[in-house]
Amino acid sequence: MPRLPGQIDKAKSRAILDAAVVVLGEGGLSTPMDEIARRAGVSKQTIYNHFGSKADLIRAIVERRVEEIAAPLAAPGAHDHPAEALAGFGRVMIEMVLRPGGRSLLKTTVQAADDLPDLARAFYEAGPRTSRRRLAEFLRDETAAGRLSVPDPDEAAEFFAGMVLGSRQIAGLLGVPRELDAAGIDRLAQEAARRFLKAYAPD
């Protein structure tokens, strides 16, 4: 079956991003692009053609993760069922933190922050800051609809992220195992959503 226009490029982009997560997680942000290209099975120039720079590549990695995290907030009916949307958001956040690739890339980014501040900033802006912003927008809309009463959505988004991540992110950075099975992740995400909605219920 012939490929559709752009299909090859999308496949290459996915291969590059997948390889970059592993390579940068293993070797740090200073790992040469040649190694990412070798692991992805493409030329270094192909990476630059797709992403422009290493900072843009890192930004694309975390943007892909943010889209996965925020997907429950944009799902059909999410605004009518905020408990399900928030639990879904929290569930994916926890899964991202517990994934080996997610832990290793965050850890190497923290370690490189002093020497490579621009790359670390790209990681933060496209990742944690954007995911919180997407949640804050959801909370703002819910407040406007009268289903929640959130005076400061940005602050509340930080509160919710802290509830679901807890000390697990720190434990991951320190290499301390804090594993959860699927049932445990689901229970934690739903409990965080329940308590959060109770705290911000309309008067």
SEVO-358349 format. One record per residue (C-alpha): residue number from 0; residue in three letters; chain; x, y, z. Coordinates in Angstrom, 1 decimal, padded with zeros to 4 digits. Layout:
# SEVO-358349
R,pos,code,unit,x,y,z
R,NUM,ALA,A,X,Y,Z
...
END
This chain:
# SEVO-358349
R,pos,code,unit,x,y,z
R,0,MET,A,000.0,000.0,000.0
R,1,PRO,A,001.5,003.4,-001.0
R,2,ARG,A,002.3,005.8,001.8
R,3,LEU,A,000.2,009.0,002.1
R,4,PRO,A,002.0,012.3,001.7
R,5,GLY,A,003.9,013.2,004.9
R,6,GLN,A,003.6,009.7,006.4
R,7,ILE,A,007.3,009.0,006.1
R,8,ASP,A,008.2,012.3,007.8
R,9,LYS,A,005.9,011.6,010.7
R,10,ALA,A,007.4,008.1,011.1
R,11,LYS,A,010.9,009.6,011.1
R,12,SER,A,009.8,012.3,013.6
R,13,ARG,A,008.5,009.6,016.0
R,14,ALA,A,011.6,007.5,015.6
R,15,ILE,A,013.8,010.5,016.3
R,16,LEU,A,011.8,011.5,019.4
R,17,ASP,A,011.7,008.0,020.7
R,18,ALA,A,015.5,007.6,020.2
R,19,ALA,A,016.2,011.0,021.8
R,20,VAL,A,014.3,010.1,025.0
R,21,VAL,A,016.5,007.0,025.5
R,22,VAL,A,019.8,008.5,024.4
R,23,LEU,A,019.5,011.8,026.3
R,24,GLY,A,018.2,009.9,029.3
R,25,GLU,A,021.2,007.6,029.3
R,26,GLY,A,023.9,010.1,028.4
R,27,GLY,A,022.6,013.5,029.4
R,28,LEU,A,021.7,016.6,027.4
R,29,SER,A,025.3,017.1,026.1
R,30,THR,A,025.1,013.8,024.2
R,31,PRO,A,026.0,014.4,020.6
R,32,MET,A,023.2,014.5,018.0
R,33,ASP,A,025.2,011.9,016.1
R,34,GLU,A,024.3,009.3,018.7
R,35,ILE,A,020.6,010.2,018.5
R,36,ALA,A,020.7,009.9,014.7
R,37,ARG,A,022.5,006.6,014.9
R,38,ARG,A,019.9,005.2,017.4
R,39,ALA,A,017.0,006.6,015.3
R,40,GLY,A,018.4,005.2,012.0
R,41,VAL,A,018.6,008.6,010.3
R,42,SER,A,021.2,011.2,009.5
R,43,LYS,A,022.1,014.0,011.8
R,44,GLN,A,020.9,016.5,009.1
R,45,THR,A,017.5,014.8,009.1
R,46,ILE,A,017.2,015.6,012.8
R,47,TYR,A,018.1,019.2,012.2
R,48,ASN,A,015.6,019.3,009.2
R,49,HIS,A,012.8,018.1,011.5
R,50,PHE,A,013.6,019.9,014.7
R,51,GLY,A,016.1,022.7,014.0
R,52,SER,A,018.2,022.4,017.2
R,53,LYS,A,018.7,020.3,020.3
R,54,ALA,A,016.6,022.7,022.3
R,55,ASP,A,013.8,022.4,019.8
R,56,LEU,A,014.2,018.6,019.9
R,57,ILE,A,013.9,018.6,023.7
R,58,ARG,A,010.9,020.9,023.4
R,59,ALA,A,009.2,018.5,021.0
R,60,ILE,A,009.8,015.6,023.4
R,61,VAL,A,008.2,017.3,026.3
R,62,GLU,A,005.4,018.8,024.2
R,63,ARG,A,004.5,015.3,023.1
R,64,ARG,A,004.3,014.3,026.7
R,65,VAL,A,002.2,017.3,027.6
R,66,GLU,A,-000.3,016.4,024.9
R,67,GLU,A,-000.6,012.9,026.4
R,68,ILE,A,-001.0,014.3,029.9
R,69,ALA,A,-003.6,016.9,028.9
R,70,ALA,A,-005.6,014.7,026.6
R,71,PRO,A,-008.2,013.9,029.3
R,72,LEU,A,-009.0,017.6,029.7
R,73,ALA,A,-009.8,017.9,026.0
R,74,ALA,A,-011.8,014.7,025.7
R,75,PRO,A,-015.5,014.9,024.7
R,76,GLY,A,-017.6,015.5,027.7
R,77,ALA,A,-014.6,016.4,029.9
R,78,HIS,A,-016.2,019.7,031.1
R,79,ASP,A,-019.4,017.8,032.0
R,80,HIS,A,-017.4,015.3,034.1
R,81,PRO,A,-014.6,017.2,035.7
R,82,ALA,A,-013.8,014.4,038.2
R,83,GLU,A,-013.1,011.9,035.4
R,84,ALA,A,-011.0,014.5,033.5
R,85,LEU,A,-008.9,015.5,036.5
R,86,ALA,A,-008.4,011.8,037.5
R,87,GLY,A,-007.3,011.1,033.9
R,88,PHE,A,-004.9,014.1,033.9
R,89,GLY,A,-003.5,012.9,037.3
R,90,ARG,A,-003.2,009.3,036.1
R,91,VAL,A,-001.1,010.1,033.1
R,92,MET,A,001.1,012.5,035.2
R,93,ILE,A,001.9,009.7,037.6
R,94,GLU,A,002.6,007.2,034.8
R,95,MET,A,005.0,009.7,033.2
R,96,VAL,A,006.9,010.1,036.5
R,97,LEU,A,007.1,006.3,037.0
R,98,ARG,A,008.3,005.5,033.5
R,99,PRO,A,012.0,004.8,033.4
R,100,GLY,A,012.4,007.1,030.3
R,101,GLY,A,010.6,009.9,032.0
R,102,ARG,A,012.6,009.6,035.2
R,103,SER,A,016.0,009.4,033.4
R,104,LEU,A,015.3,012.4,031.1
R,105,LEU,A,014.2,014.6,034.0
R,106,LYS,A,017.2,013.5,036.1
R,107,THR,A,019.7,014.3,033.4
R,108,THR,A,018.0,017.7,032.7
R,109,VAL,A,018.3,018.6,036.4
R,110,GLN,A,021.9,017.6,036.4
R,111,ALA,A,022.7,019.6,033.3
R,112,ALA,A,020.7,022.7,034.3
R,113,ASP,A,023.8,024.8,035.5
R,114,ASP,A,025.9,024.0,032.4
R,115,LEU,A,023.1,024.0,029.8
R,116,PRO,A,020.5,026.4,031.1
R,117,ASP,A,018.9,027.0,027.8
R,118,LEU,A,018.1,023.4,027.3
R,119,ALA,A,016.8,023.0,030.8
R,120,ARG,A,014.6,026.1,030.3
R,121,ALA,A,013.2,024.6,027.1
R,122,PHE,A,012.4,021.4,029.0
R,123,TYR,A,010.6,023.4,031.8
R,124,GLU,A,008.7,025.8,029.5
R,125,ALA,A,007.4,023.1,027.2
R,126,GLY,A,006.8,020.5,029.9
R,127,PRO,A,005.8,021.3,033.5
R,128,ARG,A,004.9,024.9,032.9
R,129,THR,A,002.7,024.1,029.9
R,130,SER,A,000.9,021.1,031.5
R,131,ARG,A,000.0,023.3,034.5
R,132,ARG,A,-001.2,026.0,032.2
R,133,ARG,A,-003.4,023.6,030.4
R,134,LEU,A,-004.9,022.4,033.7
R,135,ALA,A,-005.4,026.0,034.8
R,136,GLU,A,-007.3,026.8,031.6
R,137,PHE,A,-009.6,023.8,032.3
R,138,LEU,A,-010.2,025.0,035.9
R,139,ARG,A,-010.9,028.5,034.7
R,140,ASP,A,-013.5,027.2,032.3
R,141,GLU,A,-015.1,025.1,035.0
R,142,THR,A,-015.3,028.1,037.3
R,143,ALA,A,-016.9,030.2,034.6
R,144,ALA,A,-019.5,027.4,034.1
R,145,GLY,A,-020.2,027.4,037.8
R,146,ARG,A,-019.1,023.8,038.4
R,147,LEU,A,-016.1,024.8,040.4
R,148,SER,A,-015.0,027.9,042.4
R,149,VAL,A,-011.3,028.4,041.8
R,150,PRO,A,-010.2,031.9,042.6
R,151,ASP,A,-006.6,031.3,041.3
R,152,PRO,A,-006.5,028.6,038.6
R,153,ASP,A,-002.7,028.8,038.2
R,154,GLU,A,-002.1,028.2,041.9
R,155,ALA,A,-004.8,025.5,042.0
R,156,ALA,A,-003.1,023.7,039.1
R,157,GLU,A,000.1,023.6,041.1
R,158,PHE,A,-001.8,022.2,044.1
R,159,PHE,A,-003.3,019.4,042.1
R,160,ALA,A,000.0,018.5,040.5
R,161,GLY,A,001.6,018.3,043.9
R,162,MET,A,-001.2,016.1,045.2
R,163,VAL,A,-000.8,013.5,042.5
R,164,LEU,A,003.0,013.6,042.2
R,165,GLY,A,003.8,013.9,046.0
R,166,SER,A,007.3,012.7,046.7
R,167,ARG,A,007.4,010.3,043.8
R,168,GLN,A,009.1,012.7,041.5
R,169,ILE,A,011.8,013.4,044.1
R,170,ALA,A,012.2,009.7,044.8
R,171,GLY,A,012.6,009.1,041.1
R,172,LEU,A,015.4,011.7,040.8
R,173,LEU,A,017.1,010.1,043.8
R,174,GLY,A,016.8,006.6,042.4
R,175,VAL,A,014.5,005.5,045.2
R,176,PRO,A,011.9,003.0,044.0
R,177,ARG,A,008.3,004.1,044.5
R,178,GLU,A,006.5,001.8,042.1
R,179,LEU,A,002.7,001.6,041.8
R,180,ASP,A,000.7,-000.9,039.8
R,181,ALA,A,-002.1,000.3,037.5
R,182,ALA,A,-004.7,-000.1,040.2
R,183,GLY,A,-002.7,001.9,042.6
R,184,ILE,A,-002.1,004.7,040.1
R,185,ASP,A,-005.9,004.8,039.4
R,186,ARG,A,-006.8,004.9,043.0
R,187,LEU,A,-004.4,007.7,043.8
R,188,ALA,A,-005.5,009.8,040.8
R,189,GLN,A,-009.2,009.4,041.6
R,190,GLU,A,-008.6,010.2,045.3
R,191,ALA,A,-006.7,013.4,044.4
R,192,ALA,A,-009.5,014.4,042.0
R,193,ARG,A,-012.1,013.8,044.6
R,194,ARG,A,-010.4,015.8,047.3
R,195,PHE,A,-009.5,018.6,044.9
R,196,LEU,A,-013.1,019.0,043.7
R,197,LYS,A,-014.3,019.0,047.3
R,198,ALA,A,-011.9,021.8,048.2
R,199,TYR,A,-013.0,023.9,045.2
R,200,ALA,A,-016.7,023.1,045.1
R,201,PRO,A,-019.0,026.1,044.5
R,202,ASP,A,-020.4,027.7,047.7
END
